[in-house]
């Protein structure tokens, strides 16, 4: 992988050699692949729970794993047209009214 010559010159001034620069760049690409997978999973789970998948996607770009954990732990957002009685009747452990 070839980096920009100006970037290499700047990093050499900071004390890094070519091998170190290329190793760090390759490592970042290897870490980026799981980050993208986690990002997609976060958006899918957020959509299933009725949350804004786009905002969770943006949040996931900043810190890849934290939004995935948070969106899994958050409760499902009720739909606007559902009435509170319907939500209570569907609560686990309570038999439906006849």
ZADO-1210 file (C-alpha; in nm, 4 decimals, padded with zeros to 6 digits):
<atoms>
<atom x="00.0000" y="00.0000" z="00.0000" code="UNK" pos="1"/>
<atom x="00.1419" y="00.3351" z="-00.1002" code="UNK" pos="2"/>
<atom x="00.0726" y="00.6418" z="00.1073" code="UNK" pos="3"/>
<atom x="00.0893" y="01.0004" z="-00.0058" code="UNK" pos="4"/>
<atom x="00.4547" y="01.1184" z="-00.0259" code="UNK" pos="5"/>
<atom x="00.3745" y="01.4309" z="00.1752" code="UNK" pos="6"/>
<atom x="00.2208" y="01.2219" z="00.4509" code="UNK" pos="7"/>
<atom x="00.5243" y="00.9922" z="00.4579" code="UNK" pos="8"/>
<atom x="00.7567" y="01.2924" z="00.4772" code="UNK" pos="9"/>
<atom x="00.5569" y="01.4403" z="00.7650" code="UNK" pos="10"/>
<atom x="00.5527" y="01.1122" z="00.9571" code="UNK" pos="11"/>
<atom x="00.9266" y="01.0683" z="00.9003" code="UNK" pos="12"/>
<atom x="00.9783" y="01.4089" z="01.0606" code="UNK" pos="13"/>
<atom x="00.7828" y="01.2789" z="01.3583" code="UNK" pos="14"/>
<atom x="01.0124" y="00.9759" z="01.3817" code="UNK" pos="15"/>
<atom x="00.8191" y="00.6991" z="01.2045" code="UNK" pos="16"/>
<atom x="00.9723" y="00.4862" z="00.9299" code="UNK" pos="17"/>
<atom x="00.7980" y="00.3418" z="00.6215" code="UNK" pos="18"/>
<atom x="00.7496" y="-00.0081" z="00.7693" code="UNK" pos="19"/>
<atom x="00.5802" y="00.1289" z="01.0805" code="UNK" pos="20"/>
<atom x="00.3520" y="00.3531" z="00.8764" code="UNK" pos="21"/>
<atom x="00.2437" y="00.0684" z="00.6470" code="UNK" pos="22"/>
<atom x="00.1884" y="-00.1682" z="00.9418" code="UNK" pos="23"/>
<atom x="-00.0309" y="00.0858" z="01.1195" code="UNK" pos="24"/>
<atom x="-00.2308" y="00.1543" z="00.8033" code="UNK" pos="25"/>
<atom x="-00.2885" y="-00.2174" z="00.7409" code="UNK" pos="26"/>
<atom x="-00.3967" y="-00.2670" z="01.1013" code="UNK" pos="27"/>
<atom x="-00.6505" y="00.0130" z="01.0711" code="UNK" pos="28"/>
<atom x="-00.8022" y="-00.1530" z="00.7646" code="UNK" pos="29"/>
<atom x="-00.8264" y="-00.4839" z="00.9511" code="UNK" pos="30"/>
<atom x="-01.0078" y="-00.3092" z="01.2391" code="UNK" pos="31"/>
<atom x="-01.2393" y="-00.1237" z="01.0013" code="UNK" pos="32"/>
<atom x="-01.4030" y="-00.4418" z="00.8693" code="UNK" pos="33"/>
<atom x="-01.5497" y="-00.5563" z="01.2063" code="UNK" pos="34"/>
<atom x="-01.6481" y="-00.1955" z="01.2782" code="UNK" pos="35"/>
<atom x="-01.8597" y="-00.1866" z="00.9614" code="UNK" pos="36"/>
<atom x="-02.0241" y="-00.5198" z="01.0525" code="UNK" pos="37"/>
<atom x="-02.1102" y="-00.3868" z="01.4001" code="UNK" pos="38"/>
<atom x="-02.2388" y="-00.0654" z="01.2438" code="UNK" pos="39"/>
<atom x="-02.4769" y="-00.2512" z="01.0144" code="UNK" pos="40"/>
<atom x="-02.5992" y="-00.4712" z="01.3016" code="UNK" pos="41"/>
<atom x="-02.6665" y="-00.1597" z="01.5110" code="UNK" pos="42"/>
<atom x="-02.8782" y="-00.0024" z="01.2369" code="UNK" pos="43"/>
<atom x="-03.0769" y="-00.3240" z="01.1796" code="UNK" pos="44"/>
<atom x="-03.1531" y="-00.3727" z="01.5505" code="UNK" pos="45"/>
<atom x="-03.2494" y="-00.0056" z="01.5892" code="UNK" pos="46"/>
<atom x="-03.4913" y="-00.0335" z="01.2978" code="UNK" pos="47"/>
<atom x="-03.6510" y="-00.3480" z="01.4416" code="UNK" pos="48"/>
<atom x="-03.7035" y="-00.1720" z="01.7746" code="UNK" pos="49"/>
<atom x="-03.8709" y="00.1266" z="01.6081" code="UNK" pos="50"/>
<atom x="-03.5838" y="00.3668" z="01.6624" code="UNK" pos="51"/>
<atom x="-03.4197" y="00.6003" z="01.4126" code="UNK" pos="52"/>
<atom x="-03.1741" y="00.3721" z="01.2360" code="UNK" pos="53"/>
<atom x="-03.0018" y="00.6649" z="01.0652" code="UNK" pos="54"/>
<atom x="-02.9134" y="00.8375" z="01.3902" code="UNK" pos="55"/>
<atom x="-02.7944" y="00.5124" z="01.5439" code="UNK" pos="56"/>
<atom x="-02.5836" y="00.4596" z="01.2319" code="UNK" pos="57"/>
<atom x="-02.4221" y="00.8014" z="01.2794" code="UNK" pos="58"/>
<atom x="-02.3687" y="00.7278" z="01.6492" code="UNK" pos="59"/>
<atom x="-02.2095" y="00.3970" z="01.5526" code="UNK" pos="60"/>
<atom x="-01.9609" y="00.5740" z="01.3281" code="UNK" pos="61"/>
<atom x="-01.8124" y="00.7498" z="01.6294" code="UNK" pos="62"/>
<atom x="-01.7867" y="00.4529" z="01.8671" code="UNK" pos="63"/>
<atom x="-01.8593" y="00.1212" z="01.6909" code="UNK" pos="64"/>
<atom x="-01.9445" y="-00.1183" z="01.9777" code="UNK" pos="65"/>
<atom x="-02.1150" y="00.1080" z="02.2350" code="UNK" pos="66"/>
<atom x="-02.4242" y="00.1878" z="02.0212" code="UNK" pos="67"/>
<atom x="-02.4746" y="-00.1840" z="01.9490" code="UNK" pos="68"/>
<atom x="-02.4835" y="-00.2593" z="02.3213" code="UNK" pos="69"/>
<atom x="-02.7127" y="00.0354" z="02.3958" code="UNK" pos="70"/>
<atom x="-02.9634" y="-00.0363" z="02.1196" code="UNK" pos="71"/>
<atom x="-02.9868" y="-00.3994" z="02.2337" code="UNK" pos="72"/>
<atom x="-03.0604" y="-00.2936" z="02.5915" code="UNK" pos="73"/>
<atom x="-03.3163" y="-00.0222" z="02.5105" code="UNK" pos="74"/>
<atom x="-03.6865" y="-00.1175" z="02.5067" code="UNK" pos="75"/>
<atom x="-03.8954" y="-00.1220" z="02.1928" code="UNK" pos="76"/>
<atom x="-04.0645" y="00.2073" z="02.1024" code="UNK" pos="77"/>
<atom x="-04.4458" y="00.1669" z="02.0890" code="UNK" pos="78"/>
<atom x="-04.6187" y="00.2628" z="01.7661" code="UNK" pos="79"/>
<atom x="-04.8121" y="00.5891" z="01.7643" code="UNK" pos="80"/>
<atom x="-05.1497" y="00.4299" z="01.6818" code="UNK" pos="81"/>
<atom x="-05.1341" y="00.1738" z="01.9663" code="UNK" pos="82"/>
<atom x="-05.3476" y="00.2552" z="02.2668" code="UNK" pos="83"/>
<atom x="-05.2119" y="00.2186" z="02.6227" code="UNK" pos="84"/>
<atom x="-05.4685" y="-00.0549" z="02.7003" code="UNK" pos="85"/>
<atom x="-05.3435" y="-00.2601" z="02.4055" code="UNK" pos="86"/>
<atom x="-04.9883" y="-00.2305" z="02.5339" code="UNK" pos="87"/>
<atom x="-05.0924" y="-00.3396" z="02.8844" code="UNK" pos="88"/>
<atom x="-05.2901" y="-00.6349" z="02.7496" code="UNK" pos="89"/>
<atom x="-04.9902" y="-00.7556" z="02.5544" code="UNK" pos="90"/>
<atom x="-04.7681" y="-00.7428" z="02.8624" code="UNK" pos="91"/>
<atom x="-04.6125" y="-01.0800" z="02.9474" code="UNK" pos="92"/>
<atom x="-04.7698" y="-01.2714" z="03.2321" code="UNK" pos="93"/>
<atom x="-05.1141" y="-01.1167" z="03.1951" code="UNK" pos="94"/>
<atom x="-05.3945" y="-01.3125" z="03.0254" code="UNK" pos="95"/>
<atom x="-05.5785" y="-01.1322" z="02.7439" code="UNK" pos="96"/>
<atom x="-05.9245" y="-00.9898" z="02.8218" code="UNK" pos="97"/>
<atom x="-06.2190" y="-01.1775" z="02.6766" code="UNK" pos="98"/>
</atoms>
